[in-house]
């Protein structure tokens, strides 16, 4: 069995901590068994590791999330399938299938199981995935779903309605009659009486199922070719494009814990601490959570049933039940993310100014983790000044190395190649000045530090040889 984890989302329901690059699955607000703060994706990856499934797993994601995935999971690029543009879950799963088929040489008879990267479940959930594989192999169904046994007549989830008296006793699957999406409470109660199950977005199929579908759509099954024609894939969810149209479909009931924690109300229910970061909560602030990512104190006094979330992107103060309304309000802000995690560490935007002459000034605080490095790169439209405030490292500029430490000021003109590696956690204040300060203004020559060193050493040899020849 191969697993495909779907990592998407725009981070709107958990603003201001989440944004386009740091969706809900990357927020470090949950505790692991050692008492450390971890994100949902780290929690899921650890659970997959316990049942020895990580080596069989790839993650389908979008370009803005590649860096943070590599930062939080330390996974190789070969474990990521990156969408060239966002086109919903059907396209992502089709691309992942082509990747498994042509890049990983996966057999067409292999079972592919797809699930969200942010499932909040107990470890036994992932053992149940192995039963899903067996359900596909031991029956004539084309598609098998995992359905959660409801604990209440919830109106927040979709429901899978089984066909009465039409199941498979051997692998304990049930034939599927139809689907109902987010019913009202009365309908939800009626669905429970019909033994309906919550749809948790987990399904399995043989690889040939998706490869055949690509053939039928007139699209290539080769991964590189499909990347070039990605915009031709239907921009629909897998549920709409495939699941709801499939006739040979079964569901495997799951009796354990499962929860969607995509809102502040549900997320805070699973948090062990009501206070994260610098601040205080008064004793009469009952059922209120404060999460503060800034280095300034926040005091909450006498406020009940609320979420107070503070980040470089903004501040939210909301009644928990009403917090989902933020999704419709933040469109008017239209601001760039002020905090991002990268494969090498993180940065916070401290200030942005547009000068009268049209030039811009952007100030960031950057942390490069020990042993990590920025790529050997160059910018055309901006110059940079780095002031080292913590740690030590190696700095290279225009093919010349030097050691750096706290107190050093490094000037990098536009058009000059540069890179840095942290020998200990390295923090810098970066001031960018230029006509257009955008992330796209970058040319990367090498990303791996060993490759940077090899290039410069070879370049130095060539230069010495050229001088000797002149002599």
C-alpha positions as CSV (number, residue, x, y, z in Angstrom):
1,X,0.0,0.0,0.0
2,X,1.1,3.5,-0.8
3,X,-0.2,6.5,1.1
4,X,-0.9,10.0,-0.4
5,X,-1.2,12.7,2.2
6,X,-3.1,15.8,1.0
7,X,-1.6,19.0,2.3
8,X,-3.6,22.1,1.2
9,X,-5.7,24.9,2.6
10,X,-5.3,28.6,2.6
11,X,-5.4,29.1,6.4
12,X,-8.4,31.4,6.6
13,X,-10.3,29.9,9.4
14,X,-7.4,30.0,11.9
15,X,-6.2,33.5,11.0
16,X,-4.0,35.3,12.1
17,X,-1.7,32.3,13.0
18,X,-2.4,30.7,9.6
19,X,-2.0,32.1,6.2
20,X,-1.3,30.9,2.6
21,X,2.0,29.4,3.5
22,X,1.2,28.3,7.1
23,X,-2.1,26.5,7.0
24,X,-3.8,25.0,10.0
25,X,-1.8,21.8,9.8
26,X,1.4,23.7,10.5
27,X,0.5,25.5,13.7
28,X,2.5,24.2,16.7
29,X,-0.2,24.3,19.4
30,X,-0.6,20.6,20.3
31,X,1.5,18.6,22.8
32,X,3.3,15.3,22.0
33,X,4.1,12.6,24.5
34,X,7.3,14.5,25.5
35,X,5.3,17.7,26.3
36,X,6.7,19.5,23.2
37,X,4.6,21.7,21.0
38,X,4.0,20.1,17.6
39,X,1.8,20.8,14.6
40,X,-0.9,18.5,13.2
41,X,1.3,17.4,10.4
42,X,4.1,16.5,12.8
43,X,1.6,14.6,14.9
44,X,0.3,12.6,11.9
45,X,3.8,11.9,10.6
46,X,4.8,10.5,14.0
47,X,1.8,8.3,14.1
48,X,2.6,7.0,10.6
49,X,6.1,6.3,11.8
50,X,4.8,4.2,14.7
51,X,3.0,1.9,12.3
52,X,5.9,1.9,9.9
53,X,4.1,3.6,7.0
54,X,6.3,6.7,6.4
55,X,8.5,5.0,3.8
56,X,5.3,4.2,1.8
57,X,4.1,7.8,2.0
58,X,4.2,10.8,-0.3
59,X,2.7,14.3,0.3
60,X,0.8,16.2,-2.4
61,X,1.1,19.9,-1.7
62,X,1.4,23.3,-3.3
63,X,4.5,25.4,-3.9
64,X,4.0,27.8,-0.9
65,X,4.0,24.8,1.5
66,X,7.1,23.0,0.3
67,X,9.5,24.9,2.6
68,X,7.5,24.5,5.8
69,X,6.9,20.8,5.1
70,X,10.6,20.3,4.8
71,X,11.2,22.4,7.9
72,X,8.8,20.5,10.1
73,X,9.2,17.0,8.8
74,X,12.8,17.0,7.5
75,X,11.6,14.9,4.5
76,X,13.5,14.7,1.2
77,X,12.1,16.5,-2.0
78,X,11.5,13.0,-3.4
79,X,8.6,12.5,-0.9
80,X,6.8,15.6,-2.2
81,X,4.5,16.0,-5.2
82,X,4.2,19.7,-5.9
83,X,1.2,21.1,-7.8
84,X,2.3,23.9,-10.2
85,X,-1.0,25.6,-9.4
86,X,-3.8,24.8,-7.0
87,X,-6.7,22.9,-8.7
88,X,-8.5,21.1,-5.8
89,X,-8.1,17.5,-4.6
90,X,-9.0,15.6,-7.9
91,X,-6.0,17.2,-9.7
92,X,-3.7,16.7,-6.8
93,X,-4.5,13.0,-6.5
94,X,-4.2,12.5,-10.3
95,X,-0.8,14.1,-10.2
96,X,0.3,12.0,-7.2
97,X,-0.9,8.9,-9.1
98,X,1.1,9.7,-12.1
99,X,4.1,10.4,-9.9
100,X,3.8,6.9,-8.3
101,X,3.3,5.3,-11.7
102,X,6.2,6.8,-13.6
103,X,8.6,8.1,-11.1
104,X,8.3,5.5,-8.3
105,X,7.5,2.6,-10.7
106,X,4.5,1.5,-8.6
107,X,2.5,-1.5,-9.8
108,X,-0.9,-0.8,-11.2
109,X,-2.3,-3.4,-8.8
110,X,-0.9,-1.4,-5.8
111,X,-3.5,0.0,-3.4
112,X,-3.3,3.8,-3.0
113,X,-4.8,5.2,0.1
114,X,-5.5,9.0,0.3
115,X,-6.1,11.0,3.4
116,X,-5.8,14.6,4.7
117,X,-2.5,15.5,6.3
118,X,-4.3,17.0,9.4
119,X,-6.5,14.1,10.6
120,X,-6.8,14.3,14.4
121,X,-7.1,10.7,15.4
122,X,-5.6,8.0,17.7
123,X,-2.9,5.7,16.6
124,X,-5.3,2.8,15.9
125,X,-6.8,4.9,13.0
126,X,-3.6,4.2,11.0
127,X,-3.8,0.5,11.7
128,X,-7.3,0.6,10.3
129,X,-5.9,1.9,7.0
130,X,-4.3,-1.5,6.5
131,X,-7.8,-3.0,6.6
132,X,-8.8,-0.6,3.9
133,X,-6.1,-2.0,1.7
134,X,-7.5,-5.5,2.3
135,X,-11.0,-4.4,1.5
136,X,-9.9,-3.3,-2.0
137,X,-8.0,-6.5,-2.7
138,X,-10.6,-8.9,-1.4
139,X,-13.7,-7.5,-3.2
140,X,-14.7,-6.2,-6.6
141,X,-15.2,-2.6,-5.5
142,X,-13.3,0.1,-7.3
143,X,-13.2,2.5,-4.4
144,X,-13.3,1.9,-0.7
145,X,-13.9,4.6,1.9
146,X,-13.2,4.9,5.6
147,X,-16.3,6.1,7.5
148,X,-16.3,7.3,11.1
149,X,-19.0,6.1,13.5
150,X,-20.8,9.3,14.5
151,X,-20.9,10.4,18.2
152,X,-23.6,13.0,17.6
153,X,-26.0,14.3,14.9
154,X,-23.4,16.8,13.7
155,X,-24.2,19.3,11.0
156,X,-20.6,20.0,10.3
157,X,-19.7,16.8,8.4
158,X,-20.7,14.9,5.3
159,X,-22.4,11.5,5.7
160,X,-21.9,8.2,3.9
161,X,-25.2,6.2,3.8
162,X,-24.8,2.5,3.5
163,X,-27.1,0.2,1.5
164,X,-29.3,-1.7,4.0
165,X,-28.3,-5.4,4.3
166,X,-25.8,-5.2,1.5
167,X,-22.3,-5.7,3.0
168,X,-19.3,-8.0,2.9
169,X,-19.0,-10.0,6.1
170,X,-15.5,-11.2,5.3
171,X,-13.8,-7.8,5.3
172,X,-16.7,-6.0,7.2
173,X,-17.3,-3.4,4.5
174,X,-20.7,-2.0,3.6
175,X,-22.0,-1.1,0.2
176,X,-22.6,2.6,-0.2
177,X,-26.1,3.9,-1.1
178,X,-25.5,7.6,-1.4
179,X,-23.9,10.7,0.2
180,X,-25.4,13.7,2.1
181,X,-23.3,16.8,2.7
182,X,-23.7,18.8,5.9
183,X,-27.4,18.1,6.7
184,X,-29.5,20.1,9.2
185,X,-29.8,18.6,12.7
186,X,-33.1,16.8,12.1
187,X,-31.7,15.1,9.0
188,X,-28.5,14.3,10.8
189,X,-30.4,12.5,13.5
190,X,-32.3,10.5,10.9
191,X,-29.0,9.6,9.2
192,X,-27.7,8.2,12.5
193,X,-30.8,6.0,12.7
194,X,-29.8,4.7,9.3
195,X,-26.3,3.8,10.6
196,X,-24.8,6.5,8.3
197,X,-21.1,7.3,8.8
198,X,-19.2,10.5,8.8
199,X,-17.1,11.1,5.7
200,X,-13.5,11.7,6.9
201,X,-12.0,12.1,3.4
202,X,-10.1,8.8,3.4
203,X,-10.4,6.5,0.4
204,X,-8.5,3.8,-1.3
205,X,-8.2,2.4,-4.9
206,X,-5.9,0.5,-7.1
207,X,-3.4,2.6,-9.0
208,X,-4.8,1.5,-12.3
209,X,-8.1,3.1,-11.3
210,X,-6.7,6.6,-11.6
211,X,-4.3,5.8,-14.5
212,X,-7.3,4.5,-16.5
213,X,-9.2,7.7,-15.6
214,X,-6.4,9.9,-16.9
215,X,-6.5,7.9,-20.2
216,X,-10.3,8.4,-20.4
217,X,-9.8,12.2,-20.0
218,X,-7.2,12.2,-22.8
219,X,-4.5,13.3,-20.4
220,X,-0.9,11.9,-20.1
221,X,-0.1,9.4,-17.4
222,X,3.5,10.4,-17.4
223,X,4.3,12.6,-14.4
224,X,6.4,15.2,-16.2
225,X,4.0,15.5,-19.1
226,X,1.0,15.8,-16.8
227,X,2.8,18.6,-15.0
228,X,2.9,20.5,-18.3
229,X,-0.9,19.9,-18.8
230,X,-1.9,20.4,-15.2
231,X,-4.3,23.2,-16.0
232,X,-6.3,20.8,-18.2
233,X,-7.3,18.7,-15.2
234,X,-10.8,19.3,-13.8
235,X,-10.8,21.9,-11.0
236,X,-13.1,19.8,-8.7
237,X,-12.8,17.9,-5.5
238,X,-12.2,14.2,-5.7
239,X,-15.5,13.6,-3.9
240,X,-17.4,15.5,-6.6
241,X,-15.4,14.3,-9.6
242,X,-15.1,10.6,-8.6
243,X,-16.6,9.4,-5.4
244,X,-20.2,10.6,-5.9
245,X,-20.3,9.1,-9.5
246,X,-18.7,5.7,-8.7
247,X,-21.1,2.7,-8.5
248,X,-18.8,0.0,-7.2
249,X,-18.0,1.6,-3.9
250,X,-17.9,0.4,-0.3
251,X,-17.2,1.8,3.1
252,X,-15.3,0.4,6.1
253,X,-16.6,1.6,9.5
254,X,-14.1,3.1,11.9
255,X,-15.2,3.1,15.6
256,X,-12.4,5.1,17.1
257,X,-11.7,8.8,17.7
258,X,-11.7,11.2,14.8
259,X,-12.1,15.0,14.8
260,X,-11.9,17.9,12.4
261,X,-10.0,20.6,14.3
262,X,-10.1,23.2,11.6
263,X,-11.7,26.0,13.6
264,X,-10.6,27.9,16.7
265,X,-13.5,26.4,18.6
266,X,-12.5,22.8,17.9
267,X,-8.7,23.3,17.9
268,X,-8.7,24.8,21.4
269,X,-10.7,21.8,22.7
270,X,-7.6,19.6,22.0
271,X,-5.0,22.0,23.4
272,X,-3.4,21.1,26.8
273,X,-2.5,24.7,27.6
274,X,-4.8,27.8,27.6
275,X,-1.8,30.1,27.3
276,X,1.0,29.9,24.7
277,X,3.5,32.7,24.5
278,X,4.0,35.9,26.5
279,X,0.9,37.0,28.5
280,X,-1.6,36.3,31.2
281,X,-5.2,35.0,31.6
282,X,-7.2,36.1,34.7
283,X,-8.8,33.3,36.7
284,X,-12.3,34.4,35.6
285,X,-11.4,34.2,31.9
286,X,-13.1,30.8,31.8
287,X,-12.8,28.6,28.6
288,X,-10.6,31.3,27.0
289,X,-7.4,30.6,25.1
290,X,-4.5,33.1,24.5
291,X,-1.9,32.3,21.8
292,X,0.7,35.0,21.4
293,X,3.6,34.8,18.9
294,X,4.9,38.3,19.5
295,X,7.5,39.3,22.0
296,X,5.1,41.7,23.8
297,X,2.8,40.8,26.7
298,X,-0.9,40.4,26.2
299,X,-3.3,40.5,29.1
300,X,-6.8,39.0,29.0
301,X,-9.1,39.9,31.9
302,X,-12.6,38.6,32.7
303,X,-13.3,37.4,29.1
304,X,-15.1,34.0,28.8
305,X,-15.4,31.5,25.9
306,X,-13.0,33.5,23.7
307,X,-9.9,33.0,21.5
308,X,-7.3,35.7,21.5
309,X,-4.7,35.0,18.8
310,X,-1.7,37.3,18.2
311,X,0.8,37.0,15.4
312,X,2.9,39.2,13.1
313,X,-0.1,38.9,10.6
314,X,-2.6,40.4,13.0
315,X,-4.7,40.1,16.1
316,X,-8.0,38.2,16.6
317,X,-10.3,38.6,19.6
318,X,-13.4,36.5,19.1
319,X,-16.1,34.4,20.9
320,X,-15.1,30.8,20.0
321,X,-18.5,29.9,18.6
322,X,-18.3,33.0,16.2
323,X,-14.7,32.6,15.2
324,X,-15.5,30.9,11.9
325,X,-16.8,34.3,10.7
326,X,-13.2,35.5,10.3
327,X,-13.0,33.5,7.0
328,X,-15.3,36.0,5.3
329,X,-13.7,39.1,6.9
330,X,-10.0,38.7,6.2
331,X,-10.4,39.2,2.4
332,X,-10.4,42.9,3.0
333,X,-6.9,42.8,4.6
334,X,-5.1,41.6,1.5
335,X,-1.7,41.6,3.3
336,X,1.4,39.5,2.6
337,X,2.3,36.8,5.2
338,X,4.4,38.5,7.9
339,X,5.7,35.2,9.3
340,X,6.9,32.2,7.3
341,X,8.7,28.9,8.1
342,X,11.3,27.8,5.5
343,X,13.4,24.7,5.0
344,X,16.3,26.6,6.8
345,X,14.4,28.2,9.7
346,X,11.9,31.2,9.8
347,X,11.5,34.9,9.3
348,X,9.3,37.7,10.6
349,X,8.6,40.9,8.8
350,X,9.2,43.8,11.3
351,X,8.5,46.8,9.1
352,X,7.7,47.8,5.5
353,X,7.9,51.3,4.1
354,X,7.4,52.8,0.7
355,X,9.6,55.9,0.2
356,X,8.6,59.1,-1.7
357,X,11.0,58.2,-4.5
358,X,9.2,54.9,-5.1
359,X,11.7,52.7,-3.5
360,X,10.7,50.2,-0.8
361,X,12.3,49.2,2.5
362,X,11.5,45.9,4.1
363,X,13.0,44.8,7.5
364,X,13.0,41.2,8.6
365,X,14.2,39.2,11.5
366,X,15.7,35.9,10.2
367,X,16.6,32.8,12.0
368,X,18.7,30.1,10.3
369,X,18.8,26.9,12.2
370,X,22.1,25.2,13.1
371,X,23.5,23.3,10.1
372,X,21.1,24.9,7.7
373,X,21.9,27.4,5.0
374,X,20.4,29.9,2.5
375,X,21.0,29.1,-1.1
376,X,23.7,30.7,-3.2
377,X,21.6,33.4,-4.7
378,X,21.4,36.8,-6.3
379,X,18.8,39.6,-6.5
380,X,18.4,42.1,-9.3
381,X,16.1,44.7,-7.8
382,X,17.2,45.0,-4.2
383,X,20.3,45.4,-2.1
384,X,20.5,43.9,1.5
385,X,22.2,44.7,4.7
386,X,22.4,41.9,7.3
387,X,23.2,42.6,10.9
388,X,24.1,39.5,12.8
389,X,22.5,39.6,16.3
390,X,23.1,36.0,17.5
391,X,25.1,32.9,16.6
392,X,28.0,32.1,14.3
393,X,28.2,31.0,10.7
394,X,29.9,31.0,7.3
395,X,29.2,33.8,4.8
396,X,30.1,33.7,1.1
397,X,29.8,36.7,-1.2
398,X,31.0,36.8,-4.8
399,X,32.8,33.4,-4.4
400,X,34.7,34.5,-1.2
401,X,34.2,32.8,2.2
402,X,34.4,34.5,5.6
403,X,33.4,33.6,9.2
404,X,30.7,35.7,10.8
405,X,29.4,36.2,14.3
406,X,27.1,38.5,16.4
407,X,27.9,42.1,15.7
408,X,28.9,41.7,12.1
409,X,27.3,43.9,9.5
410,X,27.2,42.4,5.9
411,X,26.4,44.6,2.9
412,X,25.1,42.8,-0.2
413,X,24.6,45.0,-3.3
414,X,22.1,44.1,-6.0
415,X,23.5,41.6,-8.6
416,X,26.0,40.1,-6.2
417,X,25.9,36.4,-5.3
418,X,25.7,35.4,-1.7
419,X,24.9,32.7,0.8
420,X,25.2,31.9,4.5
421,X,25.3,28.8,6.7
422,X,24.6,28.7,10.4
423,X,27.2,26.9,12.6
424,X,25.0,27.7,15.6
425,X,21.4,29.1,15.4
426,X,22.0,32.3,13.5
427,X,19.7,35.3,13.8
428,X,20.0,38.4,11.7
429,X,18.2,41.7,11.0
430,X,17.8,42.0,7.2
431,X,17.0,45.3,5.6
432,X,16.1,45.1,2.0
433,X,16.1,48.3,-0.2
434,X,15.0,48.4,-3.8
435,X,12.4,49.3,-6.5
436,X,10.4,46.0,-6.1
437,X,10.7,43.8,-3.0
438,X,9.1,40.5,-4.1
439,X,10.1,36.9,-3.3
440,X,10.3,36.2,-7.1
441,X,13.3,38.5,-7.5
442,X,15.8,35.7,-6.9
443,X,18.2,33.6,-8.9
444,X,19.4,30.5,-7.1
445,X,22.7,28.9,-8.2
446,X,23.1,26.2,-5.6
447,X,21.0,25.2,-2.6
448,X,23.1,22.5,-0.9
449,X,26.1,23.9,1.1
450,X,28.5,21.1,-0.1
451,X,27.7,22.1,-3.7
452,X,28.3,25.7,-2.9
453,X,31.7,24.8,-1.5
454,X,32.6,22.6,-4.4
455,X,31.7,25.2,-6.9
456,X,33.8,27.9,-5.2
457,X,36.8,25.6,-4.7
458,X,36.7,24.6,-8.4
459,X,36.2,28.2,-9.4
460,X,39.3,29.2,-7.3
461,X,41.3,26.5,-9.0
462,X,40.3,27.7,-12.5
463,X,41.2,31.3,-11.5
464,X,44.7,30.2,-10.2
465,X,45.3,28.2,-13.3
466,X,44.4,31.1,-15.5
467,X,46.7,33.5,-13.7
468,X,49.6,31.0,-13.9
469,X,49.0,30.6,-17.6
470,X,49.3,34.3,-18.1
471,X,52.5,34.4,-16.2
